[in-house]
């Protein structure tokens, strides 16, 4: 059902404008190198740069390492650059709560489609068409998180294994004016680690959830296991304190880019 929807949606979005394509600057689609622990779900960030009102696209991503246990990709979710108002009413299948639709999950590769809302500046909509250059909506700018790919790391994956995260070079993107945009891809890696500082929930990144885990442990609402304790102790003083929680929060909002200890 989803695959049929994906095919129909992009036949409409892309093929109808193929005959009138003009040259547009390429959008960069980049895998941000990530890490994950065995038996846990890691989240690999995909970011775009040189985006101007990016509103639709499709791409494939695969994760593999020669001789290593196979991972399984379970979902592709909206990144931080996509907020609720961006969701395209009428574009999503009934009941959808995310702007991404994916192919069958559970294998080392996955196909994803996204559709975001777009609009037109006041006074520039004529006969249902927006004057070129006056479209609004979508994602614009550099270093914008488009998506997160959820990867189940096998429980028997050896520590230190480096999986290659590969993007399909045939990715298709379009802007708010339905112009097809060329895409330049930059692949990345997923490294299997034992413990990652600032990541007590073991999803491969530091988020507000990790800081909250630290805070909840400080006030006695939860008890951390040995790995979580090591991950949450980001200043390496042997304890999880309010200082560690604040450091994680500062990391999340970009005030710091690394912790006091590795």
N, C-alpha and C positions, 0 to 999 in steps of 0.2 A: 504493500500500500504506500509506504513512504517512498520507495524507489520510484513508483509510478508518479507520485506527486512531484518528486524531485525532477524527473524527466519532463513532465508537463510544464512545471514552473519555469524551468530554464530554457525550454524551447520557446516560450513566450518572451522571456526577458532578453535572451541573447540573439536568437535567430532572426527576430523581426528587425533588428537593427544592423545585421551583418552587412547588408548591401550599402549602408551609408556610413560605414566606419571611417573615422579620421584618426590621425595620430594623436595619442594622448600619452602623457608621462607614465612610466611604469610604476606600479605600486609594489613596494618591497614587502614580502611576507617572510618573516623570520622566526625560526624556532629558538627560543631562549633555553640555553643549556640548563638542564635540571638534574635532580637527584631523587632517589627513592629507596626505601628500605624493603627487604624481602618480606613478602606476604602482605604488603600494604598497597594502597592506591596512591600513586604519584600523579601530580597535575603538571602537565607540560604547557607552558605559556607560548602562544603564538601572537606575535606583534606585527603591526603594519606601520610603514612609514611612507611618506610622499602621497598620503591619501587625501583626496578632495571629494567630500560628499560620497564616500563609498557606501553603497546601500545593498549590494547583492553579490553573491559569489558562491563558488563551489571549489572544493579541493579534496585531495586524498592525502592521508598521512599514514605512514607505516613505521613500526618500531621493531628492530631486529638486531641481533648480534650473532655472529658465526660461532656455532658450538655451544651457545648458551640456551637455557630453557626459554621457551617462547612466552612472551607477554601476551596479555589480552587487553584490547582497547574497549572500554565500556561506554564512553560518552564523549561528546564534544559540546561544551557549554559556553555561553556568552562570557566574554572577557569584561574587564573593568571599563572598557571604552563604550560598552553597550549598556544603556539604562532602560528602565521600563518604557519611557516615551518613545524609544527607538523601535519597539516591537511593531511589526507591520500588521495592523488589523486587517483581517480578510486574507492575508497571505499565508498565515499559519494554519495547519490542519486543526480541526475542531478539538478544543481542549488543550492545545499546546500552550505552554507557559514560558517557552524559551524561543529565541530567534534562530536557533540551530536545529536542523533536522538531520539525522544520520542514517546510514545504511545499517544492516544487521551488525550487532556488536559481538564482542567475545573473541575476535580473531586479532592477529597482529597488525591489521590494517583496517582503516575505516574511511568512509566517504562522508563529507559534510556539506551542507547547503545552508546559507544564511540569507535572510531577507529582512531589511530594515525599512522603516517608514521614511518617506521623503515628502517635501512640500515645495512651494514656490513663493518667492517674495511677492508681496502685495502689489498688484497692478501689472504683473508680468505673465499672468495666465491668460492666454487667448485661445479660444476654441479647444479648450482642454489640453493645450500644450504650453509648457513653460518656456519662456524665452531663454535660449542658451546663455549660461553664465549667471542665471538668477535662481538656480535650484538651491534648496536648503535641505538640511537633514543629513542623516548618515554620519560616518566617521571622517574627520578631517585632522590632519596633522601628522606628527612623527612619533614613533615609539608608543603607539596606542595598542593596548592589549585587545585583540580581536576575539580570541577564544582560548579556552583551556581544554586540553585533551587529557582525559582521565585514563590512566594506564595502571592495570593491575600487575604489580611486580611479582613474579613467581617466588614462592617461599623458599625454593632451593636455588635461587639465583645467587651465585658466589659474590661476596663482597668485592668490589673493584671492577665488576663487569661493566663495560661501556656499551650501551645499546645506541645504535644510530637512528635518529629520528629523521625520516625522509619525507619531504613534501613533493607531491606530484607537480612536475613542471608544466603540466597542462591545465593548471588552475585558471578559472575564469572569474573575473570580477567585473562589476559595472557600477556606474555612479548614478546620482539622482536624475540625470538626464538620459538614462538608459544607454549611455555610451560604454562600449566594451573597453576595458582597461587592460593593457598588458601587465603581467605579473612576473616579478623576479623573486625567486625563492632562495632562501639560505637555510640549509639543514642544520641540525644540531645533535645533541647527545643527551642520553639519560644514563647517569652513573649510579650503580647500586652501592649504597653506603650503609654503614652500621647505624650511626647516629648523626643527625644534622643539627647543628646549633640553631636554636630558635624555632625548631619544628617538633614540639612534643606530640602533635597529633599525627606525625609521620606521613604527611601528604606531599612532601618534597619541597615545601616553601613556607615562608613565615607569613602568617595572616593574622587578622584580629582574633581568630579562633585560638591560635597558639598563645597569644597574650592572655586571653580569658582563661585558658587552662592553667597558666601560671598563677593568675590571681585567685582562681578557685582553690588551687592547692595551698596557697598562702593562708587563706582564711579557714582551711580545713574542710572544705566541701567535697574534695576529692583527694585521693592518694595516688601519687605518681609511681609508676614502676621504675626500675633502675634506668632503662633507656630514656624514658620521659624526663626523669630527674636530670640526667646528663644533658639532654637537649634543651631543657628550660633554663639551665644554669649558664646563661650566656656570658657572664663575667667571670666564670670559672673560680668562684670563691668557695665552692663546695656546698652552697645552699641556694634554694630558689626563694628569692625575696622580691619585694616590690621594685627594687632596682632592675632585676631581670625583666619583669613585666613591662616596665617603662622603656627599657632598651628595645624590647620586641615591638612595642608600639611606635617608637621612634623609627625603627627599621621599616615598619609597614608604611608609614607616611613619607618615607624618603629623607628623613633628617639625618640618618646615618646609613652607610652602605655596607658596613661590616661590624662584627661584634668585637669586644675587647680581646677575646681569645678564640682560637679556631675550633 
